[in-house]
Structures are given as structure tokens and as C-alpha cells.
Amino acid sequence: MRKTPDRQILSYRDLLVWQKAIELVIAIYELTKHFPKEEIYGLVSQIKRAAVSIPANIAEGRSRRTRRDFVQFLKIAYASSAELETHLEIAKRLKETKNIDYSKVDLLLKDVMKMLNKMISKLKAET
């Protein structure tokens, strides 16, 4: 969480990591429009579910109001990021989806994972 004197964190919506995770979800939805129709209930469903889980867990953890709970939900969000990363790697290796441009989601996912990792470390160090 980044707090400045003129910008207080009042809600999970104020967290830069949550905002970036929402951007990632939107990018994932745009990306998966290019997947074959037969993947809608397979890989596309798994990718979307993992992506949506990231900001949802950040929001839920922040709303629990204890540092311990928040850290736990940030860890779950990070795990969902790793799950998403794995699904995307599979998609990149499949003949039907390997030529899609993954650069935007790769960059957003990398940023979200870095932010989550840093936030978890910082919150754990403060306890």
C-alpha cells in the first residue's frame, strides 16, 4: 500500500495493485476473444476465473480489516496470479493460440505479481 500525506488508503479501490489487477482482467477478457470457440468452456474459462480471482482476493482481504487476513488474501491473489501465468503459458504453446499477442497481459501480470510480492513482504515485516 502506498500512502502519501495527500492520498490516504480508504478502500481496496485506492490500492494501486487492485487497480492494476482490474486492468489485467480487462486485458484478459480482450485477449480471450481471440481464442477458438471450442476453448470457451476449457482454457478460456480457467484463464478468466484465475484473472478475476486476483482483484477479488485483494478486495476481500483489505475488507477483512486485519493485517493477518489481508496478507493471507494477498497470498491467495498471488497464487491466482501464478495459476494465470501457467494457463497463459499453456495457451502460448498450443497451435491454435500461440500466435496471439500476449505482451500486454504478460506485462500487466508481471507488474501485479511484483506489487503483490512487495506488499506481502512489507506487511509481514511490519508485524
C-alpha positions, 0 to 999 in steps of 0.5 A, a space after each residue: 500500500 502506498 500512502 502519501 500525506 495527500 492520498 490516504 488508503 480508504 478502500 481496496 479501490 485506492 490500492 494501486 495493485 487492485 487497480 492494476 489487477 482490474 486492468 489485467 482482467 480487462 486485458 484478459 477478457 480482450 485477449 480471450 476473444 481471440 481464442 477458438 470457440 471450442 476453448 470457451 468452456 476449457 482454457 478460456 474459462 480457467 484463464 478468466 476465473 484465475 484473472 478475476 480471482 486476483 482483484 477479488 482476493 485483494 478486495 476481500 482481504 483489505 475488507 477483512 480489516 486485519 493485517 493477518 487476513 489481508 496478507 493471507 488474501 494477498 497470498 491467495 491473489 498471488 497464487 491466482 496470479 501464478 495459476 494465470 501465468 501457467 494457463 497463459 503459458 499453456 495457451 502460448 504453446 498450443 497451435 491454435 493460440 500461440 500466435 496471439 499477442 500476449 505482451 500486454 497481459 504478460 506485462 500487466 501480470 508481471 507488474 501485479 505479481 511484483 506489487 503483490 510480492 512487495 506488499 506481502 513482504 512489507 506487511 509481514 515485516 511490519 508485524 
